Amino acid sequence: MKSSKDKYSLLAKQDFEVVVDSMAITVEFKKTGEGMASQWWITGITEKGRVALFLQLQLSLKSRTEDSAINECKRILPIVKSLAVKAKNSGGLSSPMSQTPNPDRSNLANCHMRLLDVAGIFQNQAMDLAHETALRYELCNALGVSRQVELMAEYLAVPVSTVQRRLAKARDVGYLPKKISAHKNGGSRVK
């Protein structure tokens, strides 16, 4: 069980993590009076080729130890996966619903980027760097990361300006929507 005060890590691990059918699944445990609480996050690529959050779930477990909680997660994984597939088929979510104001989800995003790298989602030969960067950006947004560009730059070990250039190209090509900025005369314009 990770401390919420830990600085995020590029090699961050959740208490339970697995890749199933090109979906990254992570679970974090927290001890409760009766057992364990589990926080599930499932991300992946939609049928339209976008990265999305398929499922965010909190589930009470009877387990009292981390090892038994992992075993319990393995037993219920097929049920949770079926829910995630249903959400995937409906297009997924572009951002999480959160009751916590401004949570730091950098560790979670790094973990999902790593798992989706393992699944080969970002290593498609036909995918250029702008498309890959756009998908990573969508993933960070889907998980509710507030400093996406900085996080991606650190994860990819490139300067922030490199990520910004790739995102600009992704918008120019149409992988991401154009940014809308406030115009000084009160209107808005597409950049």
C-alpha positions as a Markdown table, in Angstrom:
| # | Residue | x | y | z |
|---|---|---|---|---|
| 1 | Met | 0.0 | 0.0 | 0.0 |
| 2 | Lys | 1.5 | 3.2 | -1.2 |
| 3 | Ser | 1.6 | 6.4 | 0.9 |
| 4 | Ser | -0.2 | 9.2 | -0.8 |
| 5 | Lys | 2.7 | 11.5 | 0.2 |
| 6 | Asp | 5.2 | 9.6 | -2.0 |
| 7 | Lys | 6.6 | 11.7 | -4.8 |
| 8 | Tyr | 5.5 | 10.2 | -8.1 |
| 9 | Ser | 7.9 | 7.8 | -9.8 |
| 10 | Leu | 8.4 | 6.9 | -13.4 |
| 11 | Leu | 8.5 | 3.2 | -12.3 |
| 12 | Ala | 5.5 | 3.6 | -10.0 |
| 13 | Lys | 3.8 | 0.4 | -9.1 |
| 14 | Gln | 0.3 | 0.0 | -7.8 |
| 15 | Asp | -0.6 | -2.8 | -5.3 |
| 16 | Phe | -2.0 | -4.9 | -8.1 |
| 17 | Glu | -1.5 | -4.3 | -11.8 |
| 18 | Val | -2.1 | -6.3 | -15.0 |
| 19 | Val | -2.6 | -5.9 | -18.7 |
| 20 | Val | -5.6 | -7.8 | -20.1 |
| 21 | Asp | -6.8 | -7.6 | -23.7 |
| 22 | Ser | -4.7 | -4.3 | -24.2 |
| 23 | Met | -6.3 | -2.7 | -21.1 |
| 24 | Ala | -4.1 | -1.5 | -18.3 |
| 25 | Ile | -5.6 | -2.4 | -14.9 |
| 26 | Thr | -4.3 | -1.0 | -11.6 |
| 27 | Val | -5.6 | -1.4 | -8.1 |
| 28 | Glu | -4.5 | 0.4 | -5.0 |
| 29 | Phe | -5.3 | -1.0 | -1.5 |
| 30 | Lys | -6.1 | 0.8 | 1.7 |
| 31 | Lys | -6.7 | -0.9 | 5.1 |
| 32 | Thr | -10.1 | -0.4 | 6.6 |
| 33 | Gly | -11.6 | -1.6 | 9.9 |
| 34 | Glu | -13.2 | -4.7 | 8.3 |
| 35 | Gly | -10.6 | -5.5 | 5.6 |
| 36 | Met | -9.3 | -3.6 | 2.6 |
| 37 | Ala | -10.7 | -0.9 | 0.3 |
| 38 | Ser | -9.6 | -1.2 | -3.3 |
| 39 | Gln | -9.4 | 1.6 | -5.9 |
| 40 | Trp | -9.5 | 0.2 | -9.5 |
| 41 | Trp | -8.5 | 2.1 | -12.7 |
| 42 | Ile | -8.8 | 0.6 | -16.2 |
| 43 | Thr | -7.6 | 2.4 | -19.3 |
| 44 | Gly | -7.0 | 1.5 | -22.9 |
| 45 | Ile | -7.7 | 2.3 | -26.6 |
| 46 | Thr | -11.3 | 2.7 | -27.8 |
| 47 | Glu | -12.5 | 1.3 | -31.1 |
| 48 | Lys | -12.0 | 4.8 | -32.5 |
| 49 | Gly | -8.3 | 4.7 | -31.6 |
| 50 | Arg | -8.5 | 7.1 | -28.6 |
| 51 | Val | -7.1 | 6.5 | -25.1 |
| 52 | Ala | -9.9 | 6.5 | -22.5 |
| 53 | Leu | -10.6 | 5.7 | -18.9 |
| 54 | Phe | -12.9 | 2.6 | -19.1 |
| 55 | Leu | -13.6 | 2.1 | -15.4 |
| 56 | Gln | -12.9 | 3.7 | -12.1 |
| 57 | Leu | -14.2 | 1.6 | -9.2 |
| 58 | Gln | -14.0 | 1.4 | -5.4 |
| 59 | Leu | -14.6 | -2.0 | -4.0 |
| 60 | Ser | -14.6 | -3.4 | -0.5 |
| 61 | Leu | -12.5 | -6.6 | 0.0 |
| 62 | Lys | -12.8 | -9.1 | 2.9 |
| 63 | Ser | -9.0 | -9.5 | 2.8 |
| 64 | Arg | -6.9 | -8.3 | 5.8 |
| 65 | Thr | -3.5 | -8.7 | 4.1 |
| 66 | Glu | -2.1 | -7.4 | 0.9 |
| 67 | Asp | -1.4 | -10.9 | -0.4 |
| 68 | Ser | -4.9 | -12.1 | 0.2 |
| 69 | Ala | -6.3 | -8.8 | -1.4 |
| 70 | Ile | -4.2 | -9.6 | -4.5 |
| 71 | Asn | -5.7 | -13.1 | -4.7 |
| 72 | Glu | -9.2 | -11.7 | -4.2 |
| 73 | Cys | -8.5 | -9.2 | -7.0 |
| 74 | Lys | -7.4 | -12.0 | -9.3 |
| 75 | Arg | -10.7 | -13.9 | -8.5 |
| 76 | Ile | -12.9 | -10.9 | -9.3 |
| 77 | Leu | -10.9 | -9.7 | -12.3 |
| 78 | Pro | -13.1 | -11.4 | -14.9 |
| 79 | Ile | -16.2 | -9.6 | -13.5 |
| 80 | Val | -14.4 | -6.2 | -13.4 |
| 81 | Lys | -13.0 | -6.9 | -16.9 |
| 82 | Ser | -16.5 | -7.5 | -18.3 |
| 83 | Leu | -17.6 | -4.1 | -16.9 |
| 84 | Ala | -14.6 | -2.4 | -18.5 |
| 85 | Val | -15.3 | -4.1 | -21.8 |
| 86 | Lys | -18.9 | -2.7 | -21.7 |
| 87 | Ala | -17.5 | 0.7 | -21.0 |
| 88 | Lys | -14.9 | 0.4 | -23.7 |
| 89 | Asn | -17.7 | -0.5 | -26.2 |
| 90 | Ser | -19.5 | 2.7 | -25.2 |
| 91 | Gly | -16.5 | 4.8 | -25.9 |
| 92 | Gly | -15.0 | 5.2 | -22.4 |
| 93 | Leu | -14.6 | 8.4 | -20.4 |
| 94 | Ser | -12.4 | 11.3 | -21.3 |
| 95 | Ser | -11.9 | 12.3 | -17.7 |
| 96 | Pro | -12.8 | 10.9 | -14.3 |
| 97 | Met | -15.5 | 12.0 | -12.0 |
| 98 | Ser | -13.8 | 12.8 | -8.8 |
| 99 | Gln | -14.9 | 13.9 | -5.3 |
| 100 | Thr | -11.3 | 14.7 | -4.3 |
| 101 | Pro | -10.3 | 18.3 | -5.4 |
| 102 | Asn | -7.1 | 18.3 | -7.5 |
| 103 | Pro | -5.8 | 14.8 | -6.6 |
| 104 | Asp | -2.2 | 14.0 | -7.8 |
| 105 | Arg | -2.6 | 11.1 | -10.2 |
| 106 | Ser | 1.0 | 11.3 | -11.6 |
| 107 | Asn | 1.9 | 7.9 | -10.2 |
| 108 | Leu | -1.3 | 6.4 | -11.6 |
| 109 | Ala | -0.6 | 8.0 | -15.0 |
| 110 | Asn | 3.0 | 6.8 | -15.1 |
| 111 | Cys | 1.8 | 3.3 | -14.2 |
| 112 | His | -0.8 | 3.2 | -16.9 |
| 113 | Met | 1.6 | 4.6 | -19.5 |
| 114 | Arg | 4.1 | 1.9 | -18.6 |
| 115 | Leu | 1.5 | -0.9 | -18.8 |
| 116 | Leu | 0.2 | 0.4 | -22.1 |
| 117 | Asp | 3.8 | 0.5 | -23.4 |
| 118 | Val | 4.1 | -3.1 | -22.3 |
| 119 | Ala | 0.9 | -3.9 | -24.2 |
| 120 | Gly | 2.3 | -2.4 | -27.3 |
| 121 | Ile | -0.3 | 0.3 | -27.6 |
| 122 | Phe | 2.2 | 3.1 | -28.2 |
| 123 | Gln | 4.6 | 1.0 | -30.3 |
| 124 | Asn | 2.6 | 0.8 | -33.5 |
| 125 | Gln | 4.9 | 1.1 | -36.6 |
| 126 | Ala | 2.2 | 3.2 | -38.4 |
| 127 | Met | 2.0 | 5.6 | -35.5 |
| 128 | Asp | 4.2 | 8.8 | -35.7 |
| 129 | Leu | 5.4 | 10.6 | -32.6 |
| 130 | Ala | 2.7 | 13.2 | -32.8 |
| 131 | His | 0.0 | 10.5 | -32.7 |
| 132 | Glu | 1.8 | 8.7 | -29.8 |
| 133 | Thr | 2.1 | 11.9 | -27.9 |
| 134 | Ala | -1.6 | 12.7 | -28.5 |
| 135 | Leu | -2.6 | 9.3 | -27.1 |
| 136 | Arg | -0.4 | 9.8 | -24.0 |
| 137 | Tyr | -1.9 | 13.2 | -23.5 |
| 138 | Glu | -5.5 | 11.8 | -23.8 |
| 139 | Leu | -4.5 | 9.1 | -21.2 |
| 140 | Cys | -3.2 | 11.8 | -18.8 |
| 141 | Asn | -6.5 | 13.8 | -19.3 |
| 142 | Ala | -8.6 | 10.6 | -18.8 |
| 143 | Leu | -6.9 | 10.0 | -15.5 |
| 144 | Gly | -7.3 | 13.6 | -14.3 |
| 145 | Val | -3.6 | 14.6 | -14.4 |
| 146 | Ser | -3.3 | 18.4 | -14.2 |
| 147 | Arg | 0.3 | 18.8 | -15.5 |
| 148 | Gln | 0.2 | 16.5 | -18.5 |
| 149 | Val | 3.0 | 18.0 | -20.5 |
| 150 | Glu | 5.5 | 18.0 | -17.7 |
| 151 | Leu | 4.6 | 14.5 | -16.7 |
| 152 | Met | 4.9 | 13.2 | -20.2 |
| 153 | Ala | 8.3 | 14.9 | -20.7 |
| 154 | Glu | 9.7 | 13.3 | -17.6 |
| 155 | Tyr | 8.3 | 9.9 | -18.5 |
| 156 | Leu | 9.6 | 10.1 | -22.0 |
| 157 | Ala | 12.9 | 11.7 | -20.9 |
| 158 | Val | 12.6 | 14.6 | -23.3 |
| 159 | Pro | 12.4 | 18.3 | -22.8 |
| 160 | Val | 9.0 | 19.9 | -22.2 |
| 161 | Ser | 9.4 | 21.8 | -25.4 |
| 162 | Thr | 9.6 | 18.6 | -27.4 |
| 163 | Val | 6.3 | 17.4 | -25.9 |
| 164 | Gln | 4.8 | 20.8 | -26.7 |
| 165 | Arg | 5.9 | 20.7 | -30.3 |
| 166 | Arg | 4.6 | 17.1 | -30.7 |
| 167 | Leu | 1.2 | 18.2 | -29.3 |
| 168 | Ala | 1.1 | 21.2 | -31.6 |
| 169 | Lys | 1.7 | 18.9 | -34.6 |
| 170 | Ala | -0.9 | 16.5 | -33.2 |
| 171 | Arg | -3.4 | 19.4 | -33.2 |
| 172 | Asp | -2.4 | 20.5 | -36.7 |
| 173 | Val | -2.8 | 17.0 | -38.1 |
| 174 | Gly | -6.1 | 16.4 | -36.3 |
| 175 | Tyr | -5.1 | 13.9 | -33.6 |
| 176 | Leu | -6.3 | 16.3 | -31.0 |
| 177 | Pro | -8.7 | 19.2 | -31.2 |
| 178 | Lys | -7.3 | 22.7 | -31.7 |
| 179 | Lys | -6.9 | 24.8 | -28.5 |
| 180 | Ile | -9.5 | 27.5 | -28.0 |
| 181 | Ser | -8.0 | 30.6 | -26.4 |
| 182 | Ala | -9.7 | 33.7 | -25.0 |
| 183 | His | -9.4 | 36.6 | -27.4 |
| 184 | Lys | -8.6 | 40.0 | -25.9 |
| 185 | Asn | -11.8 | 41.6 | -27.3 |
| 186 | Gly | -14.0 | 39.2 | -25.3 |
| 187 | Gly | -14.5 | 36.4 | -27.9 |
| 188 | Ser | -12.6 | 33.2 | -28.4 |
| 189 | Arg | -10.6 | 31.9 | -31.3 |
| 190 | Val | -9.1 | 28.6 | -32.4 |
| 191 | Lys | -5.4 | 28.4 | -32.3 |
